[in-house]
Amino acid sequence: MRGYDFDAIRQRHPLAQVAQRTGLYVPYDGRDTMICCPMPDHDDRTPSMILHPATGRYHCFGCGATGDVIQWVRSIYQVPLPRAVRMLEDPGPLPPPPPATITDRHHSPPPAWHAGVAERPDPERSTATNIKEALADAWEYYTHGSLHDTATGYLAGRGIDVAALETETGEPVVGHTSRHATDQLVSRLREKGHDDDVLVDAGLARRVAGRATIDAYRDRVLLAVRDDHGDIVALIGRYHGDRPGVAKYLNPPRTAVYDKSINLYRPTVGHLDDDAQVVICEGTLDALAIAATAAQAGLSAKYAPIVESGLAISPAQWDAILAVHPQPPVICADGDPAGRQTTSRWATQAALQGRESVITTWPDGHDPASWLAQHGPNGLAAITRTRCLNTDRNQLRPRHSAPTVAATLAAQARATGQPVHTAVLQPLAHLTGNGPRTRYAKAAARYLPDGVANDEIATALYLAREATTITR
């Protein structure tokens, strides 16, 4: 569009700064930040939007909102481009977000359904039983015949063969939406006796005042999220069409049976061997690729891939992840800079939960799915913990996370003006067992003042002395 120097506008108005002008708390320190999504049609109760100050872009893993600082203003205030630019150039604070956008989302009801805004699921309107029945019927439809073939064909094109996994589980693990009318699922489920309220409350349909109810998922490969009983509680959609601006992943909304801060995606839930590894990764297709490759190799009892919806693992999810298997989990987010930051954050969180971990750092441009597509079952070595610490450093194997955790805590302390030596010793208050404590103490020793020995006992005594000093 003529008349606007968009690059100059973006440079004058950094995204984090504009988010602060909007009234949101965003630390302006240049690091990626997770916040509650402020979009007017998203009742986000746990942080699901990531801000990338380095690129000046944002993305919500819940509703799919994405864009730059200009789109931020356009979407939140629902104004045309010229008005958005004038609002940015005005040096004063931006107006409060519209009433439908709630800053305190932990104790606020969903905003009202009004013209132009899609209705959100009402967690109290439909019963959990009715919602699960609708989801089960939807999954049966999306995994039937040609739709299932379309999904498996797409995955095969990405090097993911789910045939062995589906034989092992005895049911489809992937589905696909119809590519015809926008209400194919809605029509089918109405025929089965499900009313529109239930379809909306299950996250399967979108309803806007004055318009027809339509399917929530279009042009997407679908994966099912199940609860501890094996019941389907939500669907995750991976877009592979060619429409610009469409979010890659469409994560399910919060419903009476699904909460992204509680539920996890696990493609397999079978028996695990004593030397198995829980593998925490970013993408659902990464987890599916791990499960599919392990099934091909007859090694399903060795791997338990897990994904949460987004990048922020809640305390409840950490409890669930760490309860899957007693051995240290393997953490392997994507191989790009954002993925490496995620890996560091997850490893640090695990250490503060009292569990050591190992991390796989992928080469640039790789993630678990792409690596396994290139290397096949042999590529599973990259996420196999057994004997990984004794292998050649040139091999792509998991490495102990202690150096990464200590470096992360040290950087955080410097950024906030806290004592570095106190920060890096925090995990020792949570880790148990001589092995985990000794391994971490050695990594933390480089950040300790002179005179503190590089061994577990001296470090533990130092930590106790610091704690005593603080409480005096």
VEXMI-120942 format. One line per 4 residues: number of its first residue (from 1); their letters; for each residue z, x, y of C-alpha. Coordinates in Angstrom, 2 decimals. Layout:
N
NUM	A	Z X Y; ...
This chain:
472
1	MRGY	0.00 0.00 0.00; -1.02 1.38 3.40; 1.53 1.95 6.11; 4.39 3.27 3.97
5	DFDA	5.19 6.82 2.96; 7.13 5.92 -0.18; 8.04 9.50 -1.04; 9.56 10.01 2.41
9	IRQR	11.50 6.74 2.14; 12.95 7.79 -1.20; 13.92 11.20 0.15; 15.64 9.71 3.18
13	HPLA	17.60 7.24 1.07; 18.98 8.75 -2.18; 19.67 6.11 -4.83; 23.39 6.91 -5.20
17	QVAQ	23.83 6.69 -1.42; 22.11 3.30 -1.27; 24.19 2.07 -4.22; 27.27 2.98 -2.19
21	RTGL	25.85 1.12 0.81; 25.45 -1.88 -1.47; 29.21 -1.84 -2.00; 29.32 -0.26 -5.47
25	YVPY	31.52 2.69 -6.37; 29.15 5.50 -7.29; 30.25 9.17 -7.18; 27.71 11.04 -5.09
29	DGRD	27.81 14.29 -7.07; 24.25 14.44 -8.38; 25.17 13.58 -11.98; 23.91 10.64 -14.02
33	TMIC	26.30 7.70 -13.67; 26.83 4.52 -15.69; 27.66 1.40 -13.64; 27.82 -2.35 -14.17
37	CPMP	24.35 -3.74 -13.50; 24.27 -5.41 -10.04; 21.13 -7.48 -10.68; 21.63 -11.17 -9.80
41	DHDD	20.57 -12.46 -13.21; 22.72 -10.10 -15.31; 26.38 -10.82 -15.99; 27.22 -7.24 -16.92
45	RTPS	30.86 -6.89 -17.95; 30.67 -3.29 -19.20; 28.58 -0.50 -17.65; 25.01 -0.75 -18.91
49	MILH	22.97 0.62 -15.99; 22.37 4.35 -15.60; 21.57 5.95 -12.26; 19.51 9.16 -12.38
53	PATG	20.07 10.87 -8.99; 17.80 13.74 -9.99; 14.81 11.40 -10.34; 15.99 8.68 -7.96
57	RYHC	15.58 6.00 -10.60; 17.82 3.51 -12.40; 17.57 1.67 -15.70; 19.67 -1.11 -17.20
61	FGCG	19.89 -1.05 -20.98; 21.06 -4.67 -20.97; 18.57 -6.64 -18.87; 15.81 -4.03 -18.61
65	ATGD	15.90 -3.72 -14.80; 14.34 -0.42 -13.79; 12.86 1.23 -10.74; 13.48 3.38 -7.68
69	VIQW	15.59 2.87 -4.57; 13.00 0.56 -3.01; 12.89 -1.65 -6.10; 16.71 -1.61 -6.10
73	VRSI	16.81 -3.39 -2.75; 13.92 -5.72 -3.61; 15.53 -6.81 -6.89; 19.14 -7.17 -5.77
77	YQVP	18.39 -9.02 -2.53; 15.20 -10.69 -3.79; 13.21 -9.72 -0.70; 9.58 -8.64 -0.22
81	LPRA	8.62 -5.01 0.21; 8.52 -4.92 4.04; 12.00 -6.46 4.25; 13.33 -4.00 1.64
85	VRML	12.03 -1.04 3.64; 13.59 -2.37 6.87; 16.92 -2.82 5.09; 16.80 0.76 3.82
89	EDPG	15.91 2.21 7.21; 18.79 0.37 8.90; 21.58 2.99 8.93; 24.40 0.48 8.53
93	PLPP	25.89 -0.85 5.28; 23.75 -3.23 3.28; 24.86 -6.85 3.01; 27.06 -7.80 0.07
97	PPPA	24.99 -8.62 -3.01; 24.10 -12.32 -3.49; 26.89 -14.55 -4.88; 25.42 -14.47 -8.38
101	TITD	26.09 -10.71 -8.50; 29.81 -10.27 -9.18; 31.52 -6.96 -8.45; 34.62 -7.66 -10.56
105	RHHS	32.97 -8.68 -13.79; 35.99 -8.50 -16.04; 37.60 -11.76 -14.91; 34.70 -13.73 -13.46
109	PPPA	32.73 -16.60 -15.04; 28.98 -16.34 -15.44; 27.08 -17.39 -12.30; 25.56 -20.86 -12.26
113	WHAG	22.10 -21.55 -13.62; 19.82 -22.09 -10.63; 16.14 -22.25 -9.81; 14.21 -19.05 -10.54
117	VAER	17.01 -17.36 -12.50; 17.17 -17.43 -16.28; 20.24 -19.07 -17.75; 22.61 -16.72 -19.50
121	PDPE	24.30 -17.48 -22.82; 27.46 -19.53 -22.50; 29.99 -18.00 -24.92; 31.94 -21.26 -25.13
125	RSTA	29.14 -23.84 -25.46; 27.79 -23.23 -28.98; 29.81 -22.42 -32.07; 29.61 -19.01 -33.71
129	TNIK	28.38 -20.68 -36.89; 25.48 -22.42 -35.12; 24.51 -19.21 -33.32; 24.50 -17.16 -36.52
133	EALA	22.45 -19.83 -38.30; 19.88 -19.75 -35.49; 19.74 -15.95 -35.63; 19.32 -15.98 -39.41
137	DAWE	16.44 -18.46 -39.15; 14.88 -16.41 -36.34; 15.08 -13.26 -38.45; 13.49 -15.06 -41.39
141	YYTH	10.61 -16.07 -39.12; 10.18 -12.67 -37.46; 10.18 -10.80 -40.81; 7.79 -13.12 -42.66
145	GSLH	4.29 -12.16 -43.77; 2.00 -10.76 -41.12; 4.78 -10.30 -38.57; 6.64 -8.00 -40.96
149	DTAT	3.38 -6.19 -41.73; 2.76 -5.68 -38.01; 6.21 -4.17 -37.60; 5.96 -1.82 -40.58
153	GYLA	2.47 -0.80 -39.47; 3.74 0.11 -36.03; 6.58 2.14 -37.52; 4.21 3.89 -39.93
157	GRGI	2.16 4.95 -36.91; 5.30 6.65 -35.60; 5.95 8.35 -38.92; 8.68 5.93 -40.07
161	DVAA	8.13 4.51 -43.57; 10.72 1.84 -44.32; 9.41 0.83 -47.76; 12.04 2.78 -49.73
165	LETE	14.80 1.59 -47.41; 13.79 -2.06 -47.79; 13.61 -1.66 -51.55; 17.09 -0.19 -51.47
169	TGEP	18.59 -2.89 -49.22; 16.66 -5.72 -50.87; 15.62 -7.26 -47.56; 13.47 -6.56 -44.49
173	VVGH	14.93 -4.11 -41.96; 12.34 -4.71 -39.25; 10.48 -7.66 -37.77; 8.01 -8.45 -35.02
177	TSRH	7.39 -11.17 -32.47; 4.38 -13.43 -32.46; 1.52 -12.38 -30.20; 0.30 -15.89 -29.54
181	ATDQ	2.12 -18.64 -27.62; 5.25 -17.83 -25.66; 7.31 -20.45 -27.51; 6.43 -19.84 -31.16
185	LVSR	10.03 -19.13 -32.17; 11.48 -21.88 -30.01; 9.13 -24.43 -31.59; 9.89 -23.23 -35.12
189	LREK	13.65 -23.30 -34.64; 13.54 -26.74 -33.03; 11.83 -27.95 -36.20; 14.76 -26.53 -38.16
193	GHDD	17.21 -28.55 -36.07; 18.42 -25.97 -33.55; 18.68 -27.30 -30.00; 17.77 -25.31 -26.92
197	DVLV	21.40 -24.72 -25.93; 22.01 -22.85 -29.17; 18.83 -20.80 -28.75; 19.86 -19.75 -25.26
201	DAGL	23.42 -19.04 -26.36; 22.10 -16.88 -29.22; 19.96 -14.81 -26.84; 16.78 -16.00 -28.55
205	ARRV	15.33 -18.08 -25.72; 14.98 -17.98 -21.94; 15.47 -21.14 -19.93; 14.85 -21.46 -16.20
209	AGRA	15.37 -24.68 -14.27; 12.14 -26.66 -13.97; 10.28 -24.59 -16.57; 9.71 -24.76 -20.30
213	TIDA	12.08 -22.90 -22.61; 10.33 -19.81 -23.99; 11.00 -17.04 -26.50; 13.21 -14.23 -25.19
217	YRDR	11.30 -11.52 -27.10; 7.58 -10.80 -26.62; 5.39 -7.98 -27.98; 8.33 -6.24 -29.59
221	VLLA	9.37 -4.69 -32.85; 12.73 -6.25 -33.74; 15.83 -4.85 -35.40; 18.88 -6.85 -36.47
225	VRDD	22.45 -6.06 -35.45; 24.95 -7.21 -38.06; 28.70 -7.69 -37.99; 31.23 -6.47 -40.56
229	HGDI	30.38 -9.43 -42.80; 26.66 -8.66 -42.81; 25.78 -11.63 -40.61; 23.12 -11.12 -37.95
233	VALI	24.72 -11.33 -34.50; 21.89 -10.10 -32.27; 18.35 -8.72 -32.16; 17.14 -5.56 -30.41
237	GRYH	13.52 -5.48 -29.25; 11.39 -2.32 -28.87; 8.35 -2.95 -26.63; 5.05 -1.34 -27.52
241	GDRP	2.59 -3.26 -25.38; 0.65 -2.04 -22.36; 2.07 -4.13 -19.52; 3.37 -1.81 -16.76
245	GVAK	7.00 -2.02 -15.75; 8.25 -3.60 -18.98; 11.49 -2.08 -20.29; 11.11 -0.10 -23.52
249	YLNP	14.19 -1.69 -25.10; 15.41 -5.26 -24.68; 19.04 -5.23 -25.72; 20.75 -8.51 -26.55
253	PRTA	22.90 -10.30 -23.99; 26.60 -10.94 -24.44; 27.12 -14.01 -26.58; 29.91 -15.69 -28.53
257	VYDK	29.12 -13.40 -31.51; 27.83 -10.22 -29.83; 29.35 -7.85 -27.29; 27.62 -4.54 -26.62
261	SINL	30.99 -2.87 -26.07; 32.06 -3.82 -29.60; 29.04 -4.17 -31.89; 27.00 -1.26 -33.25
265	YRPT	23.56 -1.00 -34.82; 23.71 0.41 -38.35; 20.59 0.20 -40.53; 22.64 0.91 -43.67
269	VGHL	26.24 0.14 -44.62; 26.39 1.26 -48.26; 28.67 3.69 -50.10; 29.02 7.18 -48.57
273	DDDA	29.73 10.39 -50.47; 32.67 12.61 -49.58; 30.35 15.09 -47.84; 28.35 12.46 -45.97
277	QVVI	27.82 12.51 -42.23; 28.00 9.83 -39.61; 25.11 10.50 -37.21; 25.43 9.20 -33.65
281	CEGT	22.08 8.90 -31.88; 20.64 7.20 -28.81; 17.80 5.01 -30.04; 17.69 2.32 -32.68
285	LDAL	14.41 3.71 -34.00; 16.08 7.11 -34.33; 18.79 5.57 -36.52; 16.19 3.66 -38.52
289	AIAA	14.13 6.84 -39.01; 17.17 8.67 -40.37; 17.99 5.84 -42.76; 14.36 5.51 -43.89
293	TAAQ	13.92 9.24 -44.48; 17.21 9.46 -46.38; 16.13 6.54 -48.58; 12.82 8.26 -49.35
297	AGLS	14.74 11.35 -50.47; 17.32 9.36 -52.46; 20.04 10.52 -50.07; 21.24 7.27 -48.49
301	AKYA	24.82 8.02 -49.54; 24.73 11.17 -47.39; 23.85 9.64 -44.01; 25.27 6.85 -41.86
305	PIVE	23.23 6.66 -38.63; 24.82 4.64 -35.84; 23.70 3.50 -32.39; 25.52 1.68 -29.61
309	SGLA	23.66 -0.44 -27.03; 23.18 1.91 -24.12; 24.77 5.26 -23.42; 28.43 4.39 -22.94
313	ISPA	30.49 4.27 -26.15; 33.56 2.09 -25.62; 37.00 2.92 -27.06; 36.59 0.08 -29.57
317	QWDA	33.25 1.51 -30.69; 34.73 5.00 -31.01; 37.41 3.56 -33.27; 34.73 1.89 -35.40
321	ILAV	32.48 4.97 -35.53; 35.26 7.37 -36.46; 36.54 4.98 -39.13; 33.23 5.07 -41.02
325	HPQP	33.89 8.52 -42.53; 36.72 11.07 -42.20; 34.46 14.10 -41.71; 33.33 15.23 -38.22
329	PVIC	30.40 13.15 -36.97; 27.04 14.67 -36.10; 26.08 13.92 -32.49; 22.40 14.10 -31.64
333	ADGD	21.12 12.30 -28.57; 17.55 12.96 -27.41; 16.24 16.42 -26.58; 15.56 15.78 -22.87
337	PAGR	18.04 16.78 -20.12; 19.55 13.28 -19.97; 19.98 13.29 -23.73; 21.73 16.65 -23.66
341	QTTS	24.15 15.32 -21.05; 24.79 12.34 -23.30; 25.45 14.65 -26.26; 27.98 16.64 -24.20
345	RWAT	29.70 13.47 -23.03; 29.95 12.02 -26.54; 31.27 15.27 -28.02; 33.93 15.44 -25.31
349	QAAL	34.93 11.82 -25.86; 35.23 12.42 -29.60; 37.46 15.46 -29.00; 39.71 13.44 -26.72
353	QGRE	39.87 10.85 -29.49; 41.24 13.60 -31.74; 38.09 14.30 -33.76; 35.98 17.42 -33.74
357	SVIT	32.25 17.02 -34.09; 29.07 19.01 -34.52; 26.00 18.58 -32.34; 22.28 18.92 -32.93
361	TWPD	20.32 20.02 -29.87; 16.70 19.02 -30.32; 13.81 21.03 -28.89; 12.37 19.63 -25.67
365	GHDP	10.42 16.44 -26.27; 12.00 15.74 -29.66; 14.47 13.17 -30.89; 15.56 12.36 -34.47
369	ASWL	12.58 10.05 -35.08; 9.95 12.49 -33.85; 11.55 15.42 -35.68; 11.65 13.57 -39.00
373	AQHG	8.09 12.29 -38.51; 6.99 15.92 -38.22; 9.19 17.46 -40.94; 9.86 14.63 -43.40
377	PNGL	12.93 14.78 -45.68; 13.27 18.53 -45.07; 14.00 17.67 -41.46; 17.28 16.06 -42.50
381	AAIT	18.77 19.55 -42.54; 18.88 19.33 -38.74; 21.55 16.63 -38.97; 23.35 17.85 -42.08
385	RTRC	26.81 19.22 -41.41; 27.38 20.96 -44.78; 27.29 24.77 -44.40; 25.68 24.40 -40.99
389	LNTD	28.03 26.88 -39.28; 27.01 29.70 -41.63; 23.26 29.45 -41.16; 20.87 31.55 -39.12
393	RNQL	21.15 30.69 -35.43; 17.37 30.36 -35.31; 17.50 27.39 -37.68; 17.81 23.91 -36.21
397	RPRH	21.17 22.89 -37.66; 24.25 21.21 -36.19; 26.59 23.55 -34.33; 30.27 23.12 -33.62
401	SAPT	30.84 21.18 -30.41; 33.92 23.08 -29.19; 32.03 25.39 -26.76; 30.16 22.40 -25.32
405	VAAT	33.34 20.34 -24.97; 35.24 23.14 -23.26; 32.35 23.81 -20.87; 32.06 20.10 -20.06
409	LAAQ	35.75 19.73 -19.30; 35.70 22.90 -17.20; 32.75 21.63 -15.15; 34.42 18.28 -14.61
413	ARAT	37.61 20.00 -13.46; 35.75 22.18 -10.97; 33.88 19.15 -9.60; 37.12 17.25 -9.01
417	GQPV	39.31 20.16 -7.89; 41.57 20.02 -10.95; 42.99 23.11 -12.71; 40.32 24.26 -15.15
421	HTAV	42.71 25.74 -17.71; 44.67 22.48 -17.93; 41.50 20.41 -18.32; 39.98 22.47 -21.13
425	LQPL	43.20 22.33 -23.15; 43.34 18.52 -23.20; 41.77 18.15 -26.67; 44.58 20.22 -28.22
429	AHLT	46.94 17.36 -27.44; 44.80 15.12 -29.67; 43.19 17.27 -32.37; 45.14 17.58 -35.62
433	GNGP	44.99 20.20 -38.35; 44.90 23.97 -38.09; 41.14 24.22 -38.52; 40.07 21.87 -35.71
437	RTRY	42.74 23.19 -33.34; 41.92 26.84 -34.03; 38.18 26.30 -33.60; 38.68 24.53 -30.32
441	AKAA	41.31 26.99 -29.07; 38.87 29.87 -29.51; 36.26 28.06 -27.44; 38.79 27.15 -24.73
445	ARYL	40.24 30.67 -24.51; 37.54 31.91 -22.13; 38.76 29.44 -19.50; 42.46 30.44 -19.71
449	PDGV	44.23 32.77 -17.27; 44.92 36.37 -18.25; 47.87 36.86 -20.57; 47.20 33.84 -22.77
453	ANDE	46.30 35.00 -26.27; 43.16 33.76 -27.94; 44.79 31.95 -30.81; 45.93 28.44 -31.61
457	IATA	49.70 29.04 -31.40; 49.68 30.74 -28.00; 47.31 28.12 -26.62; 49.44 25.28 -27.90
461	LYLA	52.54 26.87 -26.35; 50.66 27.27 -23.10; 49.70 23.60 -23.17; 53.31 22.61 -23.82
465	REAT	54.47 24.78 -20.93; 51.90 23.20 -18.62; 52.99 19.72 -19.65; 56.62 20.64 -18.98
469	TITR	55.73 22.03 -15.57; 53.79 18.91 -14.63; 56.65 16.59 -15.53; 59.29 18.51 -13.58
